[in-house]
Amino acid sequence: MKRANFGSKIGVVLASAGSAVGLGNVWRFPYETGQNGGAAFILIYLGCVLLLGMPIMISEFIIGRHSQANTTGAYKFLAPNTHWKWLGFWGVMTGFLILSYYSVVAGWTLEYVMEALLNGFTGKIPSDFEASFVSFSQNPWRPLLWLAFFLLLTHFIIIKGVEKGIERSSKIMMPMLFLIIVMLVFCSLSLDGSEKGLEFLLKPDFSKVTSGTFLGAMGQAFFSLSLGMGCLCTYASYFNKNTNLTKTAFSVAGIDTVIAVLAGLIIFPAAFSVGIEPDKGASLVFITLPNVFQSAFGDVPVLAYVFSLMFYLLLALAALTSTISLHEVATAYLHEEFGFSRKKAAWCVTGCCLFLGVLCSLSLGVFQWFKIAGFTFFDLFDFVTAKLMLPLGGLFIAIFAGWFLDKKIVKDEMMTGGGVSVRLFMAYRFVLRYFVPVGISAIFLNELGVFS
Ligand code: TRP
């Protein structure tokens, strides 16, 4: 079967970065940072990106490009007749769950696009934003409409195919999003009282670090880099032999991390400036951000209007390039493993995720009373995927690429497309084989209280 390919080198980086950059950076990173005490969390997060994220990302790239198949097909090809194929299956399941609740939040961004378009933010004060977010997210039907709309949008881009859909949209949007984020950082830092937010972000208080901080930072690193479920592995199956995998991984992780930190630099100075608690959780960004536009451009309503509209549009688009990558994992799986047409495969994925997404969305409103182990559906999906399923997937990917996969294949894949120095290759292999499995296990065991 002839498989699609990404057209150009820059397309490769942008499509992968498009997958990585999304609500994880702008929505989830600030809220996790806020709940875990700020600067110390960020430092641990950066460590996780470098020492766990990078080696696993390179490994996913190697597995994907070498096998040129969906994530289960990849393990079947590289390790025929073994149980490794379940690792691919695990990834597909994880992807389903993430896509379901991620689309709910992505749907919220569309509500904010609409609100911005209708000039609904003008003249409001912080408590108004809070009240309107609560009433919106608890409304029984409005978030559901946006959820369905967002999933269908993803669906139709997916069936248009890899190059045209994914690559083209990433190329235009990513640079634009970056520019507007940088501008917002300046706006936020210029607000009265923003220094406290800056201090929260830059001055680590290690007394606040608990086992949960490590688990949160690790989970966030996997989530934000799109790792641990074969997502970048599936994308890498569309790379060609001219792509330098290591360089691509560094670029993607670099872009992703810069955007997350910049998002933090927007949210916290603004939150402290208007007196919103940083540990507010999932609603933090949606309550804080509209304030930034109002306070920074209050005197020039046209600017407030234009920038807020642009920002929410770009955020929705960034979320879209991420949902596309999540959707693609499951669609490629059903298409290649079960012989479904791409269209039929995509419909199955969209249908399932819509069903689960509806549950997640309602669990914030009418089904708030229904909790499993103290979690609403929404929080449960977030916790189970980011803090358990992705790191576990990553652990096994590291074991597979480090201990099982033929060293020659790994080396060849790393050396094509410009290659890397032998030293870097050795460092990668060492970290992957020893540090990553030990590190991930230690964070899990620590959370279970084994070391305390
Ligand atoms: N990384 C994306 C974000 O930050 C979300 C995402 C896309 C993802 N694909 C993924 C997360 C695969 C985990 C696994 O918004």
Boltz pocket constraint, residues with backbone or C-beta under 6 A from the ligand:
constraints:
  - pocket:
      binder: B
      contacts: [[A, 19], [A, 20], [A, 21], [A, 22], [A, 23], [A, 24], [A, 25], [A, 98], [A, 222], [A, 223], [A, 224], [A, 225], [A, 226], [A, 227], [A, 228], [A, 229], [A, 231], [A, 322], [A, 323], [A, 325], [A, 326], [A, 390]]
      max_distance: 6.0
